[in-house]
Amino acid sequence: MLLAQSRYWRVSLSRKRSAALLALSGLPEEFADLDGFEVEVPLLRWNAVVRNAESDRKLLGGVLLDGATAKDRVARVVGSDPILGELQRVVRDATVALIEAGVLSIAPAVEES
């Protein structure tokens, strides 16, 4: 099931509905070596993607590293402003689609005492 799509990124839900698959395609020639890059993110870790997508490239890279098919390309993906910008947009759109599909829910943060 396609959740979100941008110029470079495509996010789909896994068959078991337990993970989101982020895939790069249609990149300009300067990023041709990244074409076909994929990351499978378990939905239990999706919050970490959302939390770090807008704030910290290094932490986002660490989250993506776990499910990346080509771990050596993660730094280049999060280091590229155009690719990261598209990823940020598609993560927001995919999050809304996951909530609408009833696969993900929003809950208040637990207060620590």
Stockholm file with secondary structure:
# STOCKHOLM 1.0

chainA/1-113         MLLAQSRYWRVSLSRKRSAALLALSGLPEEFADLDGFEVEVPLLRWNAVVRNAESDRKLLGGVLLDGATAKDRVARVVGSDPILGELQRVVRDATVALIEAGVLSIAPAVEES
#=GR chainA/1-113 SS CEEEECSSEEEEECTTSSEEEEEECSCCGGGGGGTTCEEEEEGGGHHHHHHHHTTCHHHHHHHHHHHBSSGGGHHHHHHCHHHHHHHHHHHHHHHHHHHHTTSSCCCCCCCCC
#=GC SS_cons         CEEEECSSEEEEECTTSSEEEEEECSCCGGGGGGTTCEEEEEGGGHHHHHHHHTTCHHHHHHHHHHHBSSGGGHHHHHHCHHHHHHHHHHHHHHHHHHHHTTSSCCCCCCCCC
//
